[in-house]
Amino acid sequence: MDDVVKGRIRLALLALALLLLAGAGIWWGRPAYRAWKQRRLLAQTQTFLAKGDLRNASLSARQVLSLNPSNLVACQLMAGWAEKAGSPRCWTGAGASRRFRLLRKTACCWPPPPCASSARPIP
């Protein structure tokens, strides 16, 4: 009887250890997975741009922004496309002020596109 109980205790401890190990892997692996996913989507965006497929390039860039709204490369691409399209509201909308501050902090994107000066805040 003691061997059966000891075997069950060992099995329970092993299951607990595996559960803790899986939880730790998910906890620390998720940020690495999100960073990898952003890099992969940005690489896809560049590939689609090289092929001239603007529809899929835009989709990939929007997916990057949905993962990380502060991603500078995706933000620059979307702002550039909005400027090329002649969008008068390219710097308005949800998250526009955050993206504007982000781009302003970097020297590579300053001054902002012409549509930024004509943008009106959303009431």
ABEGO torsion letter per residue (X at the ends): XAAAAAAAAAAAAAAAAAAAAAAAAAAAAAAAAAAAAAAAAAAAAAAAAAAGBAAAAAAAAAAAAAABAABAAAAAAAAAAAAAAGBAAAABEBGAAAAAAAAAABAAAOBBBAAAAABBBBX
